[in-house]
Amino acid sequence: MKIPVILLTTTFSYQNLLRIILKEQRSLILAILTTQLATITASFASVSKSIDI
């Protein structure tokens, strides 16, 4: 039962972080989200390649 707790804590902290960033700078949060999306896409692409092989 440790993993769900860690997940919840991480999600909660992440949401608070996003709120703080939103208050500070919208362009910054946009840049972070775009970077994350690119990273996720790249990870998904590499996973897909691994599965195809």
mmCIF file as Biopython writes it, N, C-alpha, C and O atoms, coordinates in Angstrom:
data_model
#
loop_
_atom_site.group_PDB
_atom_site.id
_atom_site.type_symbol
_atom_site.label_atom_id
_atom_site.label_alt_id
_atom_site.label_comp_id
_atom_site.label_asym_id
_atom_site.label_entity_id
_atom_site.label_seq_id
_atom_site.pdbx_PDB_ins_code
_atom_site.Cartn_x
_atom_site.Cartn_y
_atom_site.Cartn_z
_atom_site.occupancy
_atom_site.B_iso_or_equiv
_atom_site.auth_seq_id
_atom_site.auth_asym_id
_atom_site.pdbx_PDB_model_num
ATOM 1   N N  . MET A ? 1  ? 0.825  -1.221 0.000   1.0 0.0 1  A 1 
ATOM 2   C CA . MET A ? 1  ? 0.000  0.000  0.000   1.0 0.0 1  A 1 
ATOM 3   C C  . MET A ? 1  ? 0.858  1.269  0.000   1.0 0.0 1  A 1 
ATOM 4   O O  . MET A ? 1  ? 0.333  2.376  0.121   1.0 0.0 1  A 1 
ATOM 5   N N  . LYS A ? 2  ? 2.163  1.109  -0.135  1.0 0.0 2  A 1 
ATOM 6   C CA . LYS A ? 2  ? 3.045  2.279  -0.108  1.0 0.0 2  A 1 
ATOM 7   C C  . LYS A ? 2  ? 3.016  3.036  -1.435  1.0 0.0 2  A 1 
ATOM 8   O O  . LYS A ? 2  ? 3.078  4.266  -1.447  1.0 0.0 2  A 1 
ATOM 9   N N  . ILE A ? 3  ? 2.924  2.320  -2.536  1.0 0.0 3  A 1 
ATOM 10  C CA . ILE A ? 3  ? 2.967  2.964  -3.859  1.0 0.0 3  A 1 
ATOM 11  C C  . ILE A ? 3  ? 1.814  3.948  -4.062  1.0 0.0 3  A 1 
ATOM 12  O O  . ILE A ? 3  ? 2.060  5.081  -4.478  1.0 0.0 3  A 1 
ATOM 13  N N  . PRO A ? 4  ? 0.543  3.555  -3.781  1.0 0.0 4  A 1 
ATOM 14  C CA . PRO A ? 4  ? -0.548 4.523  -3.955  1.0 0.0 4  A 1 
ATOM 15  C C  . PRO A ? 4  ? -0.368 5.779  -3.112  1.0 0.0 4  A 1 
ATOM 16  O O  . PRO A ? 4  ? -0.688 6.881  -3.558  1.0 0.0 4  A 1 
ATOM 17  N N  . VAL A ? 5  ? 0.141  5.616  -1.901  1.0 0.0 5  A 1 
ATOM 18  C CA . VAL A ? 5  ? 0.364  6.770  -1.025  1.0 0.0 5  A 1 
ATOM 19  C C  . VAL A ? 5  ? 1.396  7.706  -1.653  1.0 0.0 5  A 1 
ATOM 20  O O  . VAL A ? 5  ? 1.211  8.923  -1.677  1.0 0.0 5  A 1 
ATOM 21  N N  . ILE A ? 6  ? 2.481  7.125  -2.159  1.0 0.0 6  A 1 
ATOM 22  C CA . ILE A ? 6  ? 3.525  7.926  -2.810  1.0 0.0 6  A 1 
ATOM 23  C C  . ILE A ? 6  ? 2.942  8.629  -4.027  1.0 0.0 6  A 1 
ATOM 24  O O  . ILE A ? 6  ? 3.212  9.807  -4.265  1.0 0.0 6  A 1 
ATOM 25  N N  . LEU A ? 7  ? 2.137  7.898  -4.798  1.0 0.0 7  A 1 
ATOM 26  C CA . LEU A ? 7  ? 1.510  8.479  -5.987  1.0 0.0 7  A 1 
ATOM 27  C C  . LEU A ? 7  ? 0.628  9.655  -5.612  1.0 0.0 7  A 1 
ATOM 28  O O  . LEU A ? 7  ? 0.686  10.711 -6.241  1.0 0.0 7  A 1 
ATOM 29  N N  . LEU A ? 8  ? -0.193 9.468  -4.578  1.0 0.0 8  A 1 
ATOM 30  C CA . LEU A ? 8  ? -1.087 10.539 -4.134  1.0 0.0 8  A 1 
ATOM 31  C C  . LEU A ? 8  ? -0.294 11.748 -3.659  1.0 0.0 8  A 1 
ATOM 32  O O  . LEU A ? 8  ? -0.624 12.888 -3.988  1.0 0.0 8  A 1 
ATOM 33  N N  . THR A ? 9  ? 0.745  11.492 -2.889  1.0 0.0 9  A 1 
ATOM 34  C CA . THR A ? 9  ? 1.576  12.581 -2.375  1.0 0.0 9  A 1 
ATOM 35  C C  . THR A ? 9  ? 2.232  13.341 -3.517  1.0 0.0 9  A 1 
ATOM 36  O O  . THR A ? 9  ? 2.260  14.572 -3.527  1.0 0.0 9  A 1 
ATOM 37  N N  . THR A ? 10 ? 2.761  12.590 -4.480  1.0 0.0 10 A 1 
ATOM 38  C CA . THR A ? 10 ? 3.419  13.213 -5.631  1.0 0.0 10 A 1 
ATOM 39  C C  . THR A ? 10 ? 2.430  14.048 -6.417  1.0 0.0 10 A 1 
ATOM 40  O O  . THR A ? 10 ? 2.732  15.176 -6.804  1.0 0.0 10 A 1 
ATOM 41  N N  . THR A ? 11 ? 1.242  13.494 -6.655  1.0 0.0 11 A 1 
ATOM 42  C CA . THR A ? 11 ? 0.212  14.204 -7.408  1.0 0.0 11 A 1 
ATOM 43  C C  . THR A ? 11 ? -0.192 15.476 -6.686  1.0 0.0 11 A 1 
ATOM 44  O O  . THR A ? 11 ? -0.339 16.528 -7.309  1.0 0.0 11 A 1 
ATOM 45  N N  . PHE A ? 12 ? -0.373 15.387 -5.375  1.0 0.0 12 A 1 
ATOM 46  C CA . PHE A ? 12 ? -0.768 16.546 -4.578  1.0 0.0 12 A 1 
ATOM 47  C C  . PHE A ? 12 ? 0.305  17.631 -4.644  1.0 0.0 12 A 1 
ATOM 48  O O  . PHE A ? 12 ? -0.002 18.803 -4.862  1.0 0.0 12 A 1 
ATOM 49  N N  . SER A ? 13 ? 1.560  17.236 -4.457  1.0 0.0 13 A 1 
ATOM 50  C CA . SER A ? 13 ? 2.674  18.188 -4.508  1.0 0.0 13 A 1 
ATOM 51  C C  . SER A ? 13 ? 2.766  18.817 -5.886  1.0 0.0 13 A 1 
ATOM 52  O O  . SER A ? 13 ? 3.004  20.017 -6.020  1.0 0.0 13 A 1 
ATOM 53  N N  . TYR A ? 14 ? 2.573  17.991 -6.914  1.0 0.0 14 A 1 
ATOM 54  C CA . TYR A ? 14 ? 2.660  18.467 -8.291  1.0 0.0 14 A 1 
ATOM 55  C C  . TYR A ? 14 ? 1.571  19.496 -8.579  1.0 0.0 14 A 1 
ATOM 56  O O  . TYR A ? 14 ? 1.829  20.518 -9.216  1.0 0.0 14 A 1 
ATOM 57  N N  . GLN A ? 15 ? 0.361  19.226 -8.112  1.0 0.0 15 A 1 
ATOM 58  C CA . GLN A ? 15 ? -0.743 20.164 -8.317  1.0 0.0 15 A 1 
ATOM 59  C C  . GLN A ? 15 ? -0.471 21.486 -7.615  1.0 0.0 15 A 1 
ATOM 60  O O  . GLN A ? 15 ? -0.743 22.552 -8.168  1.0 0.0 15 A 1 
ATOM 61  N N  . ASN A ? 16 ? 0.063  21.422 -6.401  1.0 0.0 16 A 1 
ATOM 62  C CA . ASN A ? 16 ? 0.411  22.655 -5.677  1.0 0.0 16 A 1 
ATOM 63  C C  . ASN A ? 16 ? 1.482  23.428 -6.436  1.0 0.0 16 A 1 
ATOM 64  O O  . ASN A ? 16 ? 1.420  24.653 -6.544  1.0 0.0 16 A 1 
ATOM 65  N N  . LEU A ? 17 ? 2.459  22.703 -6.958  1.0 0.0 17 A 1 
ATOM 66  C CA . LEU A ? 17 ? 3.532  23.323 -7.731  1.0 0.0 17 A 1 
ATOM 67  C C  . LEU A ? 17 ? 2.962  24.015 -8.964  1.0 0.0 17 A 1 
ATOM 68  O O  . LEU A ? 17 ? 3.349  25.136 -9.295  1.0 0.0 17 A 1 
ATOM 69  N N  . LEU A ? 18 ? 2.038  23.334 -9.638  1.0 0.0 18 A 1 
ATOM 70  C CA . LEU A ? 18 ? 1.413  23.918 -10.829 1.0 0.0 18 A 1 
ATOM 71  C C  . LEU A ? 18 ? 0.655  25.189 -10.478 1.0 0.0 18 A 1 
ATOM 72  O O  . LEU A ? 18 ? 0.703  26.169 -11.221 1.0 0.0 18 A 1 
ATOM 73  N N  . ARG A ? 19 ? -0.041 25.176 -9.352  1.0 0.0 19 A 1 
ATOM 74  C CA . ARG A ? 19 ? -0.803 26.365 -8.933  1.0 0.0 19 A 1 
ATOM 75  C C  . ARG A ? 19 ? 0.133  27.540 -8.676  1.0 0.0 19 A 1 
ATOM 76  O O  . ARG A ? 19 ? -0.151 28.669 -9.076  1.0 0.0 19 A 1 
ATOM 77  N N  . ILE A ? 20 ? 1.247  27.268 -8.008  1.0 0.0 20 A 1 
ATOM 78  C CA . ILE A ? 20 ? 2.225  28.324 -7.712  1.0 0.0 20 A 1 
ATOM 79  C C  . ILE A ? 20 ? 2.784  28.895 -9.010  1.0 0.0 20 A 1 
ATOM 80  O O  . ILE A ? 20 ? 2.889  30.110 -9.178  1.0 0.0 20 A 1 
ATOM 81  N N  . ILE A ? 21 ? 3.143  27.990 -9.927  1.0 0.0 21 A 1 
ATOM 82  C CA . ILE A ? 21 ? 3.704  28.429 -11.211 1.0 0.0 21 A 1 
ATOM 83  C C  . ILE A ? 21 ? 2.667  29.228 -11.991 1.0 0.0 21 A 1 
ATOM 84  O O  . ILE A ? 21 ? 2.993  30.235 -12.620 1.0 0.0 21 A 1 
ATOM 85  N N  . LEU A ? 22 ? 1.410  28.773 -11.949 1.0 0.0 22 A 1 
ATOM 86  C CA . LEU A ? 22 ? 0.340  29.479 -12.652 1.0 0.0 22 A 1 
ATOM 87  C C  . LEU A ? 22 ? 0.232  30.908 -12.155 1.0 0.0 22 A 1 
ATOM 88  O O  . LEU A ? 22 ? 0.060  31.840 -12.941 1.0 0.0 22 A 1 
ATOM 89  N N  . LYS A ? 23 ? 0.334  31.072 -10.852 1.0 0.0 23 A 1 
ATOM 90  C CA . LYS A ? 23 ? 0.251  32.414 -10.274 1.0 0.0 23 A 1 
ATOM 91  C C  . LYS A ? 23 ? 1.449  33.253 -10.710 1.0 0.0 23 A 1 
ATOM 92  O O  . LYS A ? 23 ? 1.317  34.448 -10.976 1.0 0.0 23 A 1 
ATOM 93  N N  . GLU A ? 24 ? 2.616  32.620 -10.780 1.0 0.0 24 A 1 
ATOM 94  C CA . GLU A ? 24 ? 3.843  33.343 -11.130 1.0 0.0 24 A 1 
ATOM 95  C C  . GLU A ? 24 ? 3.887  33.687 -12.615 1.0 0.0 24 A 1 
ATOM 96  O O  . GLU A ? 24 ? 3.960  34.858 -12.988 1.0 0.0 24 A 1 
ATOM 97  N N  . GLN A ? 25 ? 3.844  32.666 -13.448 1.0 0.0 25 A 1 
ATOM 98  C CA . GLN A ? 25 ? 4.003  32.890 -14.886 1.0 0.0 25 A 1 
ATOM 99  C C  . GLN A ? 25 ? 3.279  31.832 -15.694 1.0 0.0 25 A 1 
ATOM 100 O O  . GLN A ? 25 ? 3.513  30.635 -15.522 1.0 0.0 25 A 1 
ATOM 101 N N  . ARG A ? 26 ? 2.407  32.276 -16.568 1.0 0.0 26 A 1 
ATOM 102 C CA . ARG A ? 26 ? 1.678  31.328 -17.409 1.0 0.0 26 A 1 
ATOM 103 C C  . ARG A ? 26 ? 2.565  30.777 -18.508 1.0 0.0 26 A 1 
ATOM 104 O O  . ARG A ? 26 ? 2.411  29.625 -18.913 1.0 0.0 26 A 1 
ATOM 105 N N  . SER A ? 27 ? 3.486  31.582 -18.990 1.0 0.0 27 A 1 
ATOM 106 C CA . SER A ? 27 ? 4.381  31.130 -20.057 1.0 0.0 27 A 1 
ATOM 107 C C  . SER A ? 27 ? 5.299  30.021 -19.547 1.0 0.0 27 A 1 
ATOM 108 O O  . SER A ? 27 ? 5.658  29.104 -20.285 1.0 0.0 27 A 1 
ATOM 109 N N  . LEU A ? 28 ? 5.672  30.125 -18.271 1.0 0.0 28 A 1 
ATOM 110 C CA . LEU A ? 28 ? 6.560  29.129 -17.675 1.0 0.0 28 A 1 
ATOM 111 C C  . LEU A ? 28 ? 5.858  27.780 -17.579 1.0 0.0 28 A 1 
ATOM 112 O O  . LEU A ? 28 ? 6.438  26.754 -17.935 1.0 0.0 28 A 1 
ATOM 113 N N  . ILE A ? 29 ? 4.620  27.774 -17.104 1.0 0.0 29 A 1 
ATOM 114 C CA . ILE A ? 29 ? 3.870  26.515 -16.983 1.0 0.0 29 A 1 
ATOM 115 C C  . ILE A ? 29 ? 3.624  25.922 -18.359 1.0 0.0 29 A 1 
ATOM 116 O O  . ILE A ? 29 ? 3.636  24.702 -18.525 1.0 0.0 29 A 1 
ATOM 117 N N  . LEU A ? 30 ? 3.402  26.774 -19.341 1.0 0.0 30 A 1 
ATOM 118 C CA . LEU A ? 30 ? 3.187  26.303 -20.707 1.0 0.0 30 A 1 
ATOM 119 C C  . LEU A ? 30 ? 4.449  25.613 -21.222 1.0 0.0 30 A 1 
ATOM 120 O O  . LEU A ? 30 ? 4.381  24.564 -21.862 1.0 0.0 30 A 1 
ATOM 121 N N  . ALA A ? 31 ? 5.591  26.215 -20.933 1.0 0.0 31 A 1 
ATOM 122 C CA . ALA A ? 31 ? 6.868  25.643 -21.363 1.0 0.0 31 A 1 
ATOM 123 C C  . ALA A ? 31 ? 7.110  24.291 -20.693 1.0 0.0 31 A 1 
ATOM 124 O O  . ALA A ? 31 ? 7.567  23.346 -21.336 1.0 0.0 31 A 1 
ATOM 125 N N  . ILE A ? 32 ? 6.800  24.205 -19.401 1.0 0.0 32 A 1 
ATOM 126 C CA . ILE A ? 32 ? 6.992  22.961 -18.651 1.0 0.0 32 A 1 
ATOM 127 C C  . ILE A ? 32 ? 6.087  21.863 -19.202 1.0 0.0 32 A 1 
ATOM 128 O O  . ILE A ? 32 ? 6.533  20.735 -19.412 1.0 0.0 32 A 1 
ATOM 129 N N  . LEU A ? 33 ? 4.818  22.191 -19.437 1.0 0.0 33 A 1 
ATOM 130 C CA . LEU A ? 33 ? 3.869  21.211 -19.955 1.0 0.0 33 A 1 
ATOM 131 C C  . LEU A ? 33 ? 4.274  20.750 -21.350 1.0 0.0 33 A 1 
ATOM 132 O O  . LEU A ? 33 ? 4.167  19.566 -21.670 1.0 0.0 33 A 1 
ATOM 133 N N  . THR A ? 34 ? 4.738  21.677 -22.176 1.0 0.0 34 A 1 
ATOM 134 C CA . THR A ? 34 ? 5.177  21.328 -23.527 1.0 0.0 34 A 1 
ATOM 135 C C  . THR A ? 34 ? 6.374  20.392 -23.468 1.0 0.0 34 A 1 
ATOM 136 O O  . THR A ? 34 ? 6.442  19.410 -24.207 1.0 0.0 34 A 1 
ATOM 137 N N  . THR A ? 35 ? 7.320  20.702 -22.582 1.0 0.0 35 A 1 
ATOM 138 C CA . THR A ? 35 ? 8.505  19.862 -22.416 1.0 0.0 35 A 1 
ATOM 139 C C  . THR A ? 35 ? 8.109  18.471 -21.940 1.0 0.0 35 A 1 
ATOM 140 O O  . THR A ? 35 ? 8.633  17.468 -22.425 1.0 0.0 35 A 1 
ATOM 141 N N  . GLN A ? 36 ? 7.183  18.416 -20.989 1.0 0.0 36 A 1 
ATOM 142 C CA . GLN A ? 36 ? 6.717  17.131 -20.468 1.0 0.0 36 A 1 
ATOM 143 C C  . GLN A ? 36 ? 6.036  16.326 -21.555 1.0 0.0 36 A 1 
ATOM 144 O O  . GLN A ? 36 ? 6.259  15.121 -21.674 1.0 0.0 36 A 1 
ATOM 145 N N  . LEU A ? 37 ? 5.207  16.983 -22.347 1.0 0.0 37 A 1 
ATOM 146 C CA . LEU A ? 37 ? 4.498  16.315 -23.436 1.0 0.0 37 A 1 
ATOM 147 C C  . LEU A ? 37 ? 5.497  15.730 -24.422 1.0 0.0 37 A 1 
ATOM 148 O O  . LEU A ? 37 ? 5.329  14.603 -24.889 1.0 0.0 37 A 1 
ATOM 149 N N  . ALA A ? 38 ? 6.534  16.493 -24.739 1.0 0.0 38 A 1 
ATOM 150 C CA . ALA A ? 38 ? 7.577  16.031 -25.654 1.0 0.0 38 A 1 
ATOM 151 C C  . ALA A ? 38 ? 8.298  14.817 -25.074 1.0 0.0 38 A 1 
ATOM 152 O O  . ALA A ? 38 ? 8.580  13.856 -25.790 1.0 0.0 38 A 1 
ATOM 153 N N  . THR A ? 39 ? 8.595  14.863 -23.775 1.0 0.0 39 A 1 
ATOM 154 C CA . THR A ? 39 ? 9.277  13.755 -23.106 1.0 0.0 39 A 1 
ATOM 155 C C  . THR A ? 39 ? 8.415  12.502 -23.116 1.0 0.0 39 A 1 
ATOM 156 O O  . THR A ? 39 ? 8.901  11.405 -23.394 1.0 0.0 39 A 1 
ATOM 157 N N  . ILE A ? 40 ? 7.119  12.674 -22.809 1.0 0.0 40 A 1 
ATOM 158 C CA . ILE A ? 40 ? 6.185  11.546 -22.794 1.0 0.0 40 A 1 
ATOM 159 C C  . ILE A ? 40 ? 6.076  10.947 -24.188 1.0 0.0 40 A 1 
ATOM 160 O O  . ILE A ? 40 ? 6.083  9.726  -24.347 1.0 0.0 40 A 1 
ATOM 161 N N  . THR A ? 41 ? 5.975  11.807 -25.199 1.0 0.0 41 A 1 
ATOM 162 C CA . THR A ? 41 ? 5.876  11.345 -26.585 1.0 0.0 41 A 1 
ATOM 163 C C  . THR A ? 41 ? 7.118  10.561 -26.976 1.0 0.0 41 A 1 
ATOM 164 O O  . THR A ? 41 ? 7.021  9.508  -27.606 1.0 0.0 41 A 1 
ATOM 165 N N  . ALA A ? 42 ? 8.286  11.072 -26.601 1.0 0.0 42 A 1 
ATOM 166 C CA . ALA A ? 42 ? 9.551  10.401 -26.909 1.0 0.0 42 A 1 
ATOM 167 C C  . ALA A ? 42 ? 9.620  9.046  -26.210 1.0 0.0 42 A 1 
ATOM 168 O O  . ALA A ? 42 ? 10.045 8.057  -26.807 1.0 0.0 42 A 1 
ATOM 169 N N  . SER A ? 43 ? 9.205  9.003  -24.951 1.0 0.0 43 A 1 
ATOM 170 C CA . SER A ? 43 ? 9.208  7.756  -24.192 1.0 0.0 43 A 1 
ATOM 171 C C  . SER A ? 43 ? 8.272  6.748  -24.836 1.0 0.0 43 A 1 
ATOM 172 O O  . SER A ? 43 ? 8.614  5.574  -24.978 1.0 0.0 43 A 1 
ATOM 173 N N  . PHE A ? 44 ? 7.081  7.212  -25.228 1.0 0.0 44 A 1 
ATOM 174 C CA . PHE A ? 44 ? 6.092  6.348  -25.861 1.0 0.0 44 A 1 
ATOM 175 C C  . PHE A ? 44 ? 6.631  5.804  -27.176 1.0 0.0 44 A 1 
ATOM 176 O O  . PHE A ? 44 ? 6.422  4.635  -27.502 1.0 0.0 44 A 1 
ATOM 177 N N  . ALA A ? 45 ? 7.319  6.646  -27.927 1.0 0.0 45 A 1 
ATOM 178 C CA . ALA A ? 45 ? 7.891  6.237  -29.208 1.0 0.0 45 A 1 
ATOM 179 C C  . ALA A ? 45 ? 8.933  5.139  -29.001 1.0 0.0 45 A 1 
ATOM 180 O O  . ALA A ? 45 ? 8.949  4.157  -29.743 1.0 0.0 45 A 1 
ATOM 181 N N  . SER A ? 46 ? 9.800  5.294  -28.003 1.0 0.0 46 A 1 
ATOM 182 C CA . SER A ? 46 ? 10.841 4.303  -27.745 1.0 0.0 46 A 1 
ATOM 183 C C  . SER A ? 46 ? 10.225 2.994  -27.249 1.0 0.0 46 A 1 
ATOM 184 O O  . SER A ? 46 ? 10.707 1.911  -27.579 1.0 0.0 46 A 1 
ATOM 185 N N  . VAL A ? 47 ? 9.156  3.100  -26.454 1.0 0.0 47 A 1 
ATOM 186 C CA . VAL A ? 47 ? 8.466  1.900  -25.968 1.0 0.0 47 A 1 
ATOM 187 C C  . VAL A ? 47 ? 7.824  1.169  -27.139 1.0 0.0 47 A 1 
ATOM 188 O O  . VAL A ? 47 ? 7.890  -0.057 -27.226 1.0 0.0 47 A 1 
ATOM 189 N N  . SER A ? 48 ? 7.202  1.929  -28.039 1.0 0.0 48 A 1 
ATOM 190 C CA . SER A ? 48 ? 6.561  1.338  -29.214 1.0 0.0 48 A 1 
ATOM 191 C C  . SER A ? 48 ? 7.583  0.603  -30.070 1.0 0.0 48 A 1 
ATOM 192 O O  . SER A ? 48 ? 7.309  -0.490 -30.567 1.0 0.0 48 A 1 
ATOM 193 N N  . LYS A ? 49 ? 8.764  1.200  -30.244 1.0 0.0 49 A 1 
ATOM 194 C CA . LYS A ? 49 ? 9.821  0.564  -31.028 1.0 0.0 49 A 1 
ATOM 195 C C  . LYS A ? 49 ? 10.254 -0.739 -30.373 1.0 0.0 49 A 1 
ATOM 196 O O  . LYS A ? 49 ? 10.475 -1.743 -31.049 1.0 0.0 49 A 1 
ATOM 197 N N  . SER A ? 50 ? 10.373 -0.712 -29.051 1.0 0.0 50 A 1 
ATOM 198 C CA . SER A ? 50 ? 10.793 -1.907 -28.320 1.0 0.0 50 A 1 
ATOM 199 C C  . SER A ? 50 ? 9.774  -3.026 -28.504 1.0 0.0 50 A 1 
ATOM 200 O O  . SER A ? 50 ? 10.144 -4.190 -28.661 1.0 0.0 50 A 1 
ATOM 201 N N  . ILE A ? 51 ? 8.490  -2.671 -28.484 1.0 0.0 51 A 1 
ATOM 202 C CA . ILE A ? 51 ? 7.427  -3.663 -28.621 1.0 0.0 51 A 1 
ATOM 203 C C  . ILE A ? 51 ? 7.413  -4.229 -30.038 1.0 0.0 51 A 1 
ATOM 204 O O  . ILE A ? 51 ? 7.233  -5.432 -30.226 1.0 0.0 51 A 1 
ATOM 205 N N  . ASP A ? 52 ? 7.604  -3.358 -31.040 1.0 0.0 52 A 1 
ATOM 206 C CA . ASP A ? 52 ? 7.588  -3.802 -32.434 1.0 0.0 52 A 1 
ATOM 207 C C  . ASP A ? 52 ? 8.706  -4.800 -32.711 1.0 0.0 52 A 1 
ATOM 208 O O  . ASP A ? 52 ? 8.518  -5.751 -33.469 1.0 0.0 52 A 1 
ATOM 209 N N  . ILE A ? 53 ? 9.864  -4.587 -32.100 1.0 0.0 53 A 1 
ATOM 210 C CA . ILE A ? 53 ? 11.009 -5.484 -32.307 1.0 0.0 53 A 1 
ATOM 211 C C  . ILE A ? 53 ? 10.753 -6.763 -31.506 1.0 0.0 53 A 1 
ATOM 212 O O  . ILE A ? 53 ? 11.579 -7.675 -31.520 1.0 0.0 53 A 1 
#
